[in-house]
Amino acid sequence: MTQPIAIVTGGGRGLGKNAALKLAAKGTGIILTYNQNAEAAHEVVRDIEAKGVKAVALQLDVGDISQFANFALDVQKLLKEVWDRESFDYLLNNAGIGSNYAFAETSEAVFDEMVNIQFKGPFFLTQVLLPLLKNGGRILNVSTGLTRFCQPGRALYASVKGAMEVLTRYQAKELGARGISVNIIAPGAIETDFSGGVVRDNPQVNKLIASNTALGRAGQADDIGDAIAALLSDELAWMNAQRVEVSGGMFL
């Protein structure tokens, strides 16, 4: 049986790294992207290869759509050279940045950067990769619990993720003719380096999150990586156009 291949954007750190490792542990080949930290990305590749699974790292700024056409050509070349394939199976649109600005203080420059990375990027990257995504393949986008509950300073970030949730449903509708399913995962607060590591490194923030989470703690990267691997498993192939929050029950 041919082993599946996943493209994981932002796979060199945080949730993307964890997802890449969890998918690889199930035998999925990985093409991961990184923006600046090449060494961290190649370390993830080495960890995956140590499991006996093929992996490659490619540089990509998801906020710069001018790179996407060449990126697709690089993916096409790697699929043939590394896996002797012409298509891949899963796309995880994970790469992103945080934002913590009050609505009244959000500048146009901050707005444009967020939209380019968190919405315009995955919109057009998915579009350009569609010819390489196999019929019956899977797309998993990434949202946030902040589209359901509100925290001051997160208006822009949550709004753009809300746009991704709407896009997910439209992608599912329009790509269904090819047997492609599209879902979106919404993590809660996770102990990673995201947004400067505030959940991981600030004891007061961590305690506040734990006290407002039904399962009594902040999330770990493993919680989300395992969920991503499950959502891309064959057992959930019939699930489509769904927002799945994985937050331990935050702010219920």
N, C-alpha and C positions, 0 to 999 in steps of 0.2 A: 504494500500500500504506500502511495506517495505521501510523504510527510508534508503538512501544510507549511506555508511561509507567511509571516506577518511583517508588515511595515509598522514600526512604532516611532512616531515623532517624539522628540524630546526623550529619547531612550537612554541617555547617558547619566541621568540623575533622577532622584526622587521617585515619584510614582511610575514614570515611564521605565526607569531602570528595573524597578521591582516587577512590573508587568512583563517586561522582556524576559527576565529570569524565570518567572513563573510559567510563561508560555514555553520557553525553551525546555524547562523541566518536563513538559508534556510532549517533547519531541518536535516542537514547532521551530522551523528555521526563522532567523530574525534579521531584518534589515532595519537598523535603528539610525535615527538622525540626531545630530547635535548641532548647536549653533557655534559655540566658542571653545568649549573644553574638550578638545580632541582626546587628550590622554584619558580622561574619565570614561569617555565613550569606548575607547579601544580596550580599556580594562574590563568593561562589561562584555565586550566581544570575547576577550580571553576567558572570562568566567563561563560564558556560554559554550565556547569551544571545548573547555575542560569537561563539559558534560557530554561531549561527543556529538554536539549539534552545530551545524554551520551558522555563522553569523557574520555580518558586515556592518561597518559604521560609515555613514555618509554625512558630510557637512551640509546643512540646510538652514537658512533663516526663513522660518515660516511666515514672517512678516514682510517678506520681499517676493512678490509673485513673479518677478522677472527671472527668478532662479528656477521656477517650477518646470519649465519645458526641458532644460538640461538635466534636471534631477530625474525626470521621468526617463530620459534616454539612458542615464547612468543605471537606474533600476532595471531597465530592460536588458542592458548589457550584463549586469550582475546576475540576473535570473538565469540567463543562458550559461554564463561562465561558471557560476558556483553551483547551481542546482539543475542545470540542463532543463529549465522550465521557460515557458513564455508568459506565465501569469503567476500572480500571487493570490493568497486566500483571504487574508484579513488586513484591514487598515485600522489602526488605532490612532485617532487624532488627539494626541495627548499634549503636545508642546504648548507652553503658555507662560504667562507672567501674572503676578499678582498686582493689585492696585488698592491703595488705601487713601482715598481722597474724599472729603465731604463733597456732596453734589455741588454746593455753591462755590467750591474752590477748584473744581476740575477744569483744567485748561484744555484748549483744543488740541494741543500737541499730545497730551496724555490720552485724550479720547482717541485720536487717530492711531496712536501706537497700539492701544488696546484692541481697537477694532481690526487693525491690520493683522495682529498676531492671533487673536482669539476667534475671529469670525471670517474676515476676508481670506485669511490664509487657509484655514481648513476647507472653506467653500471651494476655492479654486484649486487647491492641491488635490482634493478628492476628485474634482472634475477632470484634471489632467491625468490622474492615475486610473480613471475608469477603464480605458482600453486594456490596461494590464491586469485589472482585477477580474478574476475568473467568474463566469456565470455560476451563481450559487454561492458566491463569496459573502463576506461579512464586513460591515463597517461599524465601528464602535466609536462614538464621539464622547467627549468628556465635558460634563457640566459641573455644577456645584450645589450643595444644599442651600446656598444663599439665594437660589431662585424660588425657594419655598418660604424660608424665614429671612428676616431682614436684620442686618447689622450696620450701624453707622459707618460710613466710609467705603462701603462696598457697592454703591449704586451702579457705577460704571461696569465693574467686573461682573456683577450679577446680571445686569441688563444684557451684556454681550453674550453671556452664557445662556440667557433666556432665548436669545436669537438662535443659538445653536440647537436648543431644544425644539423650536419650531422647524428649523431646517431639517432636523432628523426625521420628523414625520413626513415632510415633503420628499426627502430622499427615499424613504421607505416606499412611499406611494409611487414615485416615478421610476425607481430601479427594480421594483418588484417583478416587472416583466422579464428581467434577467435572473430572477431567483435570488437577488441580492437582498439580504436583510440589513436593516440599519437601526441601531438602538443607541441610547446615551446613558452613561453612568454618571451619577451625581454623588461624589464623595462628600462627607462631612469634613470637619476639621481633622487634619492628619499631622502627625509628628514627623515632618520632613524639613528640608531647608527652604521650602516654598515660602514666599513673602518674608524672607529674612530669617526663617526658622522660628517664627514667633510662637507657634503652638508647641514646638519641641523644646525651646530654650527659655521661655518665660513661664516660671512656675505659677504665677497668678493667672495667666491666660489659660494654662493647661488645667488648673484646678477649676476655673469657671466653666470650661467646656465639659469636663468630667461631671460636674454637678448638674449640668443641663442635658446630659445624655443618659438615656434609659439604661444602657449597659454599663454606665459608671466610669467611663474612661474616654480619653481622646483616642482617635483612630491611629493605627499603625500602617506603615506602607504595605506590610504583608496583607492587611485586611483588604486593601484595594487591589493589589496584584492578584490575590487569589480570586477575588470577585471578577476581575477582567478575564482571567483564564477560564472561569466558569461560564461567563457570558459569551465567550467565543467558542465554547465547546459544542460538539455535535448534539449534546443532550438538549441544548437550548436553541437549536437551529430554527424552530418554529416561532420563537418569540420575535416580534417585529414592531418597530415604531414605538418602543417603550422607553420611558424615563425610569431608571432604576436607581433609587437613592440608597447609598451604602454609607450610613452615618452612625450606626449603633443606636439610632433613635434620638437624634438631637432635637431639642425644642419641640417635643410632642405636646 
